[in-house]
């Protein structure tokens, strides 16, 4: 594990991780970008936690949607593979008889 100093939404902090530094910085930059997009012009600093919470909820929603889509794709692939195996078995049985 390595320790990195990163900045998210104008706040710097140390993080220990085995994650690649470039990837980690891209993630921090993406969160910062989303916070900036979510902030209203002239918004007060005390609203910052609310904005970060909104960004976090949005990111988790995207993650959950992606996981749901992945699960659906896996299920579809399993059903397709099962059908193809059944067809192959049927063709083999027909050809052997």
C-alpha positions in Angstrom: 0.0 0.0 0.0 1.1 3.5 -0.8 0.1 6.8 0.7 -1.1 9.6 -1.6 -2.2 13.2 -1.1 -5.3 13.9 -3.2 -7.7 16.7 -3.5 -11.4 16.3 -3.8 -13.7 19.4 -4.1 -10.9 21.7 -2.9 -10.1 19.6 0.2 -6.7 17.8 0.4 -6.2 14.6 2.4 -4.0 11.5 2.6 -5.2 8.2 1.5 -3.5 4.8 1.7 -4.4 2.4 -1.1 -3.0 -0.3 -3.4 -4.9 1.5 -6.2 -2.9 2.9 -9.1 -2.2 6.6 -8.4 -3.3 7.8 -11.9 -6.6 5.9 -11.5 -7.1 7.3 -8.0 -6.5 10.9 -9.2 -9.0 10.4 -12.0 -11.6 9.3 -9.5 -10.9 12.3 -7.3 -11.1 14.6 -10.3 -14.4 13.1 -11.4 -15.9 13.6 -7.9 -14.5 17.2 -7.9 -16.0 17.8 -11.3 -19.4 16.5 -10.2 -19.3 18.6 -7.1 -18.5 21.7 -9.1 -21.4 20.9 -11.6 -23.8 20.4 -8.7 -22.9 23.6 -6.9 -25.1 26.5 -7.5 -23.4 29.9 -8.3 -22.9 31.7 -5.0 -23.8 28.7 -2.8 -22.4 28.9 0.7 -19.7 26.7 2.0 -22.0 25.2 4.6 -23.9 23.6 1.8 -20.8 21.7 0.7 -21.6 18.6 2.7 -25.1 18.4 1.1 -23.6 18.8 -2.4 -21.0 16.1 -1.7 -23.8 13.8 -0.3 -25.8 14.4 -3.5 -22.8 13.5 -5.7 -22.2 10.4 -3.6 -25.8 9.3 -3.9 -25.7 9.9 -7.7 -22.5 7.9 -8.0 -24.0 5.0 -6.0 -27.1 5.1 -8.1 -25.0 4.8 -11.2 -23.0 2.0 -9.6 -26.2 0.1 -8.6 -27.7 0.5 -12.1 -24.5 -0.8 -13.7 -24.5 -3.8 -11.3 -28.2 -4.5 -12.1 -27.4 -4.3 -15.8 -24.4 -6.6 -15.4 -26.5 -9.1 -13.5 -29.1 -9.0 -16.2 -26.5 -9.5 -18.9 -25.0 -12.5 -17.0 -28.5 -14.0 -16.6 -29.2 -13.5 -20.4 -25.8 -15.1 -21.2 -26.5 -18.1 -19.0 -29.9 -18.6 -20.5 -28.4 -18.4 -24.0 -25.6 -20.8 -23.2 -28.1 -23.3 -21.7 -30.2 -23.1 -24.8 -27.2 -23.6 -27.1 -26.0 -26.5 -25.1 -29.4 -28.1 -25.3 -29.5 -27.6 -29.1 -25.9 -29.1 -29.4 -26.9 -32.1 -27.3 -30.0 -32.5 -29.4 -28.0 -32.4 -32.6 -25.4 -34.8 -31.3 -28.1 -37.2 -30.1 -29.8 -37.1 -33.5 -26.6 -37.6 -35.4 -25.5 -40.6 -33.2 -28.8 -42.4 -33.6 
